[in-house]
Amino acid sequence: MAVLIVGLILFLGVHSVQIAAGPWRGRMIGRLGEGPWKGIYSLVALIGLVLVVWGYGIARQDPVVLWSPPVWTRHTALLLNLFAFLLLALYLVPGGRLKAKLKHPMILSVKVWAFAHLIANGTLADLVLFGSFLAWAIVDYSSSRRRDRAAGRIYVAGPVRNDAVALVVGFALWAAFLMFLHEWLIGVSPLA
């Protein structure tokens, strides 16, 4: 569990710098330059991600079961993850009307993904991993919206065709994860 927690601290910590220390971040970028800052940021995030994956794998070998989720939570998680993939695709595809309306679809995607996995899994490692991501996403979304309002940021709606492309891409990604990628990457089939 220690490896998972250290990984989460590194990964979510580096992703929280703008939330907790925006002025410091600006000074560091000014001092180091944007390229080196992004390099350090990416390296710390990658180390954190590797530790999260490794730590979660270790924790799954000797799970501490907190509760046994009912079967319906797995079905609900499948549907919620469809929405998570649709939101992710809205972030990845050039802006359409939905992206402009939602403002931060990537953070919303993380919220939905974490919540879906939290309700469908009942071990301590699941609670730590998905609960941490959910808490981070809630705080980050609120912080991002405050920064948007303070900066007077306006999200310009793009063409509806971009929304259609994003929805197709999101559905295709969800189907691929459902059918084989989740089992291949995580070792567990969501359909089992």
Order of alpha helices (4+ residues) and beta strands (2+ residues): alpha-alpha-alpha-alpha-alpha-alpha-alpha-alpha-alpha-alpha
